[in-house]
Amino acid sequence: MKVKIFSDCVKEGKNPEILFWVGCSGSFDERAKKITKAFVKILNDANIDFAILGNEESCSGDPAKRSGNEFLFQMQAIGNIEIMNSYNIKKIVTACPHCFNTIKNEYPGLGGKYEVLHHTEFLKSLIENGKLKIPNGSFKGKKITYHDPCYLGRANNIYEIPRDILKKLDSELVEMKSCKSKGLCCGAGGAQMFKEPEKGNEDVKDIRIKQALETNTDIIAAACPFCNTMLSDGLKDKVSNDSTTVMDISQIIEKAKGL
């Protein structure tokens, strides 16, 4: 795939307009890699001047901070900030709400001040300026329900932008009973992604999947790699066939455009 590395660009005297922050999940998790690739295909199709940090990118520090290790968070954050500032990076786009929230809201206090966009914000801007055109028809007759990621929705008040993108499709957008500001977590937030849940009657992901399936949806649209993983796992426990799937919004656009 056509992906430039920031350090290589700088050596050539070039300074890409946008840093695509891939994130740990988008780099290493097999399902999240598909989201990364889908978004890169869209960026290339729209002729966006972007690059990634490659091996110089480290964890944003979100899991460390949420689990209470402020010292480790600051070590990770400062290391990333030093690298990004050395490249004079101004604009960052990421498909991970956890990275988005941390870099946007917590890096400034450590010297990392950037324009940070979630990939749904960036995708909507591409649609509005005509660089991204979504063909009609590929999702005609399909029902789509959208799951609000906590760090995108409640933490940053981004509810309508992902829905605005989905409304561009010839599909029916249906809401779960717990949505927007009253949306239910997938179960991965607060560093819970990396541990087994505490004992209880039911996993959060299973409760959330039940709410999604109550809408009789064909597609559960997500906008977070953590949510994608949790909801996909929950779906496997509830549905034995492929009647319902979990897809990131970038994957939905990828399919609509046939990229």
N, C-alpha and C positions, 0 to 999 in steps of 0.2 A: 504494500500500500504506500501511497505517496504521503509520507510524513517527514517533515524536516525537524532536525534537532537544533535547539537554540544556539548551542555552542558552535556548531558547524556554520550556522548563518552568520554569527558574529565574526568568525574567522574570514568569511567571504565579504565582510563589510556590509552585511545586510542586517536589518532590524525588523523582524516580523511584527505585524500590527498587533497580533493576539497570541497570548500564551494559552494553549489548551492544557489545563491541569487535569491529568488523567486520574490520579488518585490510586490508592492501594487496591481497592476492589476492581476498578477498571483495568488495572495492570495485571492482576494475578488470578482473579476469580474467573473461571471459564465462562460462566453465564454473563458476567459483567463485561468481559472482553468483547462480547457481541454488541453490547451497547456502545462501547468505545469505537469499534469498527464502523458501526452504523453512523455515528456522529461524524467520524472522519470522512466517510463517503459523502455525507451531506455537505461538509465544509469544502471538500474538493470540487463537488458538483457546482457549488456556488462561487467557486474561485476565490475563496477566502485566504488571505495571507496569514498563516498561522504556523506555529511550531510548538514542540513539546520540550521539556527539560531532559527527558530520557533518564539516564542513570543518575542525573543530578537531582531528580525529584525524590523527596523523602515523604514519609507520612505527614499529613498536615498537623498531626498532634491531637486531633479531635478525640480519638478513643482514650488517650492518656488523660486528657483534661476531664472528660466526662466520668472517668473512673476514679478521679481524685488525685492523679499524679501531676500536679502543676509543674513540678521541676522538670519532668520528662517532656511535658508539653512545650515549655519554654525553650528547652534545648532543641527540639525538633523544629519549632516555629522559627527561632532565630537563625538556624542553619538554612532553612528555606528562604527566609527574608534576605539574608546576605547574598545568596546566589541570585535571586530575582533582582535585587537592587543593583548587583554588579552588571546585569544585562540591561538595566534601565527599563525594566518591564513596567508597562502602564496599565494594560488591560488583560484580564484573566477570565476565561470561560471554563466552567467545569460542569460535568454531568452528575456530580455527587453533591447533594444538599449539605452533607456534613462538612465537606471541604469548603463549599461555598459559604456556609455560615461562619466557619472558623476563620477563613482568610479574610472575609469581608468585615466581620465584626470584632475579631479579636487580634488579628495581626497588626492593625493600626497602632495599638498601644505598645507594640514592640518594635515599631519603626517600619512596618510594611503597609504602606498606603497605596492601594491600587483600585482601579475600577473593576469590580468583580461581578460577573453575571452568571446566573444559572443557565444551563443550555436551553431551557425552555424560553427564557427571556431572549436569548440570542436568536433562537429559531423564529420567534415571533417577529423580531426586528427584520430578519431576512425576508420573511413573508411580506411584511409591510412595505419594504423598499424594493420589492420585486425580484430580489435575487434568488428566492426560493419559491417555486410554484408547485403546489400539490395537485396532482391530477384528480379529477372526479371519477367516481365509479368503483374504485378498487375495494371499498368497504361498504358499498351500497347494501342495505338490508341488514347490516350488522349492528348489534348493540354493544356499546362501549361504556364501561363505568370507570371513573378515575379515582384512584387512591391518593389522598393528599399526604405527601411525606411531611413529617413533623417539622424538620429543620427548614423546609421550604415554606410550608403553610404557617403554622402558629409562630414559628421563630422569626419569619421574615415577611409574613402577610402576603405571600404570593399564592393566590387561589385561582384567579380568573385567567391568567396567561396560559397555563397548560390547557384549560378548557377551551379557550379561544382557538388554540391550534387544532384541537380535536374536532371542533365545530366546522372546520374547513373540509372535513371528510363527509362523504355521503353516508353517514351513519347516524344512529340514534344514541345520544348521550344520556345515560340514565344515572341517577345519583343513589348512592348508598344512604341508609338512614342516618349514619354517622359520617358527615362530610364537612368540608371546609373547616371553620373554626372549631367544630365539634367532631372532627375526624378522629379515627382511632389509630393509634400507633401500630405498626406492623410487628413490633416486638423486638426490633433491633437497636432502637435508639438508646442513648446513654451508655454506650459501650456494651450493651447486652448482646450485640451481634457475636461477640467473641467468647461467650460462656453459655452454659446450659441454663435454662430458666429456673427460678426458684420453684419449689413445690407449690402446686395449686390445683384447682379443678380442671383448668383448660389453658392451653397456650394462647397467648395474645394473637399469634398469627392465625390460629384456627378459628378464633372468634371473628377476626376480620374477614377471613375467607367466607365464612358463613354469610356475613353481611353482603359480600360481593355476589355470591351465588343466588341470594334472595332476589337480585335484580334481573335474573335470567340473562345475564350478559354473555356475549361471545368472547369479549376481550376485556381483561382487567388492565387498564393503562396505568403505568407507574412512571415516576420521574426521579427515581433514586435506585442505585444498584443494590443497596441493602434491602429496600422494600421489595425489589424484584426477586431477590433470593428468598426472603422470608415468605412472600406470597406464593412463589412457585412451589416451595416445600409444603406449604399449607394446602395448596391445591392438589398436590399428589395424594395427600391423605384423604381428600374428600371426593375427588373425581377420578374415575379409572380410565376415561377416554380423553380424547383431545377436543371435546366440545367447547371448552373454555381454555384460553391461554393468557399468560401474563406477558405483556410487552412494554418496553420503555417507549416513550413518545418518539424518540429518534428512530427506533426500530419500526414503528408504525409508518413514519414518513419514508423510511428506507424502502419498505414494502410497497407503499403507495406509488413511489416513483420508479420502482423496479431497479434500484441501484445494486 
